[in-house]
Amino acid sequence: MSKLKVEEDKRSRDFFEGLFVALIAALIIRQFVVQAYRIPTSSMEDTLLIGDFLLVNKFNYGMRTPDWIGIPYTDIGFSIPWVRIPGFKTPQQNDVVIFRYPLDQNLDYIKRCIAVGGQTLEITDKEVYVDGKKFPRPPDMKFMDRNTIIKKNEGRYTFPTFENNKYGSRDNFGPIKIPENNFFMMGDNRDRSSDSRVWGFVNYSHIVGEALIIYLSWEGDFNFSDLFLFFKKIRFGRIANIIR
């Protein structure tokens, strides 16, 4: 075998070894440290818009080992036991949090943490109170419905709350005490958000990470046919915005 052939084989081997190491490193970082997400709904407007692409810190709240092995983007696979490595903190009030949807663990949701375990939450005429103190409105939150729902199904839009409306309506809810190790999450688009008012509390075991920064924002749904409209579709003013 010629010297040139040996060198070519070595370069090829080094390339594929480097590619394999880079792939493994990327998978480890994605699982334990930081992951990219895209906003698909309007429930967090105007803090987060449809088409915002986020980086999410999975380290602060404690890294999770994989709980599923299978073929990505399919349902082919199986669940495995997992553990959470202790983090630096648990979700706090006002954090924007990614978590597993309590009614379907295959879905990730993003909402704002309003109250934590041990606190008492109450909503009176759309205003949120935690332990008797008004929860500060996030700068970009909004209401879309001028109506205030007092009773079940009253008002312009039906908005059933969890446990068969036991705790009241969308706009007049509680008081309710948050169980320990659980969190009450709400969207910033208060009248158009399926959140803890609808499906209940988020357990710490379902927490994925904390939203950090918008690294890209694309107006509307992404389609490759829109690439020629690149400069019209990208919302440059939102890029690198810290999520608060």
C-alpha positions as CSV (number, residue, x, y, z in Angstrom):
1,M,0.0,0.0,0.0
2,S,1.4,3.4,-1.0
3,K,2.3,6.1,1.5
4,L,-0.3,8.4,-0.2
5,K,-3.1,5.7,0.3
6,V,-2.2,5.3,4.0
7,E,-2.4,9.1,4.5
8,E,-5.7,9.2,2.7
9,D,-7.1,6.4,4.9
10,K,-5.8,8.1,8.0
11,R,-7.5,11.4,7.0
12,S,-10.7,9.7,6.3
13,R,-10.6,7.8,9.7
14,D,-9.7,11.0,11.6
15,F,-12.6,12.8,9.8
16,F,-15.2,10.2,10.8
17,E,-13.9,9.9,14.3
18,G,-14.1,13.6,14.7
19,L,-17.6,13.7,13.3
20,F,-18.7,10.9,15.7
21,V,-17.2,12.7,18.7
22,A,-18.9,16.0,17.6
23,L,-22.2,14.2,17.3
24,I,-21.9,12.6,20.7
25,A,-20.9,15.9,22.3
26,A,-23.9,17.6,20.6
27,L,-26.3,15.0,21.9
28,I,-24.9,15.3,25.4
29,I,-25.2,19.1,25.3
30,R,-28.7,18.9,24.0
31,Q,-29.8,16.4,26.7
32,F,-28.1,18.0,29.7
33,V,-27.2,21.7,29.1
34,V,-29.0,23.6,26.4
35,Q,-31.6,22.9,23.7
36,A,-33.4,24.8,21.0
37,Y,-37.1,25.2,20.8
38,R,-39.6,26.8,18.5
39,I,-42.8,28.6,19.6
40,P,-45.8,27.1,17.8
41,T,-48.7,28.9,19.5
42,S,-49.8,32.3,20.6
43,S,-50.3,31.5,24.3
44,M,-47.2,33.5,25.4
45,E,-47.8,36.6,23.3
46,D,-46.5,39.2,23.3
47,T,-43.5,37.9,25.3
48,L,-43.0,35.1,22.8
49,L,-44.4,35.1,19.3
50,I,-45.2,32.2,16.9
51,G,-41.9,31.6,15.1
52,D,-39.6,32.6,17.9
53,F,-36.7,30.1,18.2
54,L,-35.3,29.9,21.8
55,L,-32.4,28.5,23.6
56,V,-33.4,26.8,26.8
57,N,-31.1,26.2,29.8
58,K,-31.6,22.6,31.1
59,F,-28.8,22.9,33.6
60,N,-30.2,25.3,36.2
61,Y,-33.2,23.3,37.3
62,G,-31.2,20.0,37.3
63,M,-30.3,17.8,34.3
64,R,-32.5,14.8,33.5
65,T,-31.0,11.6,32.2
66,P,-32.8,10.2,29.1
67,D,-36.2,8.7,29.8
68,W,-36.9,7.3,26.3
69,I,-34.8,5.4,23.7
70,G,-36.0,5.2,20.2
71,I,-36.1,6.6,16.7
72,P,-36.2,10.5,16.8
73,Y,-39.4,12.1,15.5
74,T,-41.3,8.8,15.6
75,D,-43.2,6.9,18.3
76,I,-40.9,3.9,17.9
77,G,-39.1,3.3,21.1
78,F,-39.5,2.5,24.8
79,S,-39.3,4.3,28.1
80,I,-36.4,3.7,30.6
81,P,-35.9,4.7,34.2
82,W,-34.4,8.2,34.6
83,V,-33.0,10.4,37.4
84,R,-32.6,14.2,37.8
85,I,-29.2,15.5,38.7
86,P,-29.6,18.2,41.4
87,G,-29.6,21.7,39.9
88,F,-28.9,25.2,41.3
89,K,-32.5,26.1,41.8
90,T,-36.1,25.2,41.2
91,P,-38.5,27.3,39.1
92,Q,-39.3,30.6,40.7
93,Q,-42.1,33.0,40.2
94,N,-41.8,34.9,36.9
95,D,-39.5,32.3,35.3
96,V,-40.5,31.3,31.8
97,V,-40.3,27.5,31.9
98,I,-40.3,24.6,29.5
99,F,-42.0,21.5,30.9
100,R,-43.6,18.2,29.9
101,Y,-47.3,18.7,29.3
102,P,-49.0,16.9,32.3
103,L,-51.6,15.3,30.1
104,D,-49.2,14.1,27.4
105,Q,-45.5,13.5,28.3
106,N,-44.6,13.6,24.6
107,L,-45.3,17.3,24.4
108,D,-43.3,20.2,25.7
109,Y,-45.1,23.3,26.8
110,I,-43.8,26.8,27.7
111,K,-45.5,29.0,30.3
112,R,-44.7,31.5,33.0
113,C,-44.4,30.2,36.6
114,I,-46.9,32.1,38.6
115,A,-46.8,30.3,42.0
116,V,-44.8,27.6,43.6
117,G,-45.5,24.8,46.1
118,G,-46.9,26.2,49.4
119,Q,-48.2,29.4,48.0
120,T,-51.9,30.3,47.6
121,L,-53.1,31.6,44.2
122,E,-56.3,33.5,43.5
123,I,-57.6,35.3,40.3
124,T,-60.1,38.1,40.8
125,D,-61.5,39.8,37.8
126,K,-58.5,38.7,35.7
127,E,-55.9,40.0,38.3
128,V,-53.7,37.3,39.8
129,Y,-52.9,37.3,43.5
130,V,-50.3,35.1,45.2
131,D,-50.4,34.9,49.0
132,G,-52.6,38.0,48.9
133,K,-50.2,40.1,46.8
134,K,-50.9,41.1,43.3
135,F,-48.7,39.3,40.8
136,P,-46.9,41.9,38.7
137,R,-48.0,41.8,35.1
138,P,-45.2,40.9,32.7
139,P,-44.3,43.8,30.4
140,D,-45.6,42.1,27.3
141,M,-48.6,40.2,28.6
142,K,-52.1,40.9,27.2
143,F,-55.8,40.2,27.4
144,M,-57.7,39.5,24.2
145,D,-61.2,39.3,25.6
146,R,-62.9,42.3,27.2
147,N,-65.4,40.0,28.9
148,T,-64.8,38.8,32.5
149,I,-66.0,35.3,33.0
150,I,-67.6,34.9,36.4
151,K,-69.2,31.5,36.2
152,K,-68.8,28.3,34.2
153,N,-69.0,29.0,30.4
154,E,-70.1,32.6,31.0
155,G,-68.7,35.1,28.6
156,R,-67.8,35.2,25.0
157,Y,-65.5,32.2,25.0
158,T,-65.8,28.8,26.7
159,F,-62.9,28.3,29.0
160,P,-63.4,25.2,31.3
161,T,-61.1,25.0,34.3
162,F,-59.7,21.8,35.8
163,E,-61.6,19.5,38.1
164,N,-64.9,20.4,36.4
165,N,-64.7,24.1,37.3
166,K,-64.3,23.3,41.0
167,Y,-62.1,26.3,41.5
168,G,-64.0,28.8,39.4
169,S,-63.6,30.3,36.0
170,R,-60.9,31.7,33.8
171,D,-61.0,35.1,35.3
172,N,-62.2,34.4,38.8
173,F,-60.3,31.3,40.1
174,G,-59.4,30.0,43.5
175,P,-58.2,30.5,46.1
176,I,-56.2,27.4,45.7
177,K,-53.0,26.2,47.5
178,I,-50.2,24.9,45.3
179,P,-49.1,21.4,46.5
180,E,-45.4,21.1,47.5
181,N,-43.1,20.2,44.7
182,N,-45.6,21.6,42.2
183,F,-46.0,24.8,40.2
184,F,-48.8,26.9,38.7
185,M,-48.1,27.9,35.2
186,M,-49.9,30.5,33.0
187,G,-49.5,32.0,29.6
188,D,-48.9,35.7,29.1
189,N,-51.7,35.8,26.6
190,R,-54.1,35.3,29.5
191,D,-57.4,34.8,27.7
192,R,-55.9,32.5,25.0
193,S,-53.8,30.1,27.1
194,S,-54.3,26.5,28.0
195,D,-52.5,26.4,31.3
196,S,-52.7,25.4,34.9
197,R,-56.2,26.8,35.1
198,V,-57.2,24.2,32.6
199,W,-55.1,21.1,33.4
200,G,-53.8,21.7,36.9
201,F,-50.4,21.8,38.4
202,V,-46.9,21.0,36.9
203,N,-44.9,18.6,39.1
204,Y,-41.2,19.2,39.4
205,S,-40.5,15.8,37.7
206,H,-42.0,17.4,34.5
207,I,-39.7,20.4,34.5
208,V,-37.3,20.6,31.5
209,G,-35.6,23.9,31.6
210,E,-35.7,27.7,31.7
211,A,-36.1,29.8,28.5
212,L,-33.1,32.1,28.0
213,I,-32.8,33.9,24.8
214,I,-34.4,34.3,21.3
215,Y,-31.7,33.3,18.7
216,L,-34.0,33.6,15.7
217,S,-37.5,34.9,15.0
218,W,-39.4,34.0,11.8
219,E,-42.7,35.6,11.1
220,G,-45.4,32.9,10.7
221,D,-44.8,29.2,9.9
222,F,-41.5,28.3,8.4
223,N,-41.6,27.0,4.8
224,F,-38.6,26.5,2.6
225,S,-40.5,28.2,-0.2
226,D,-40.3,31.4,1.9
227,L,-36.5,31.5,1.9
228,F,-36.4,34.1,-0.9
229,L,-38.4,36.4,1.5
230,F,-35.6,35.9,4.1
231,F,-35.2,39.6,4.9
232,K,-38.9,40.2,5.1
233,K,-39.8,37.1,7.2
234,I,-37.1,37.4,9.9
235,R,-37.9,39.7,12.8
236,F,-34.5,41.1,13.3
237,G,-35.6,43.2,16.3
238,R,-36.3,40.1,18.3
239,I,-33.0,38.3,17.7
240,A,-30.8,38.1,20.9
241,N,-33.7,39.3,23.2
242,I,-33.3,37.9,26.7
243,I,-36.6,36.3,27.8
244,R,-38.1,37.9,30.9
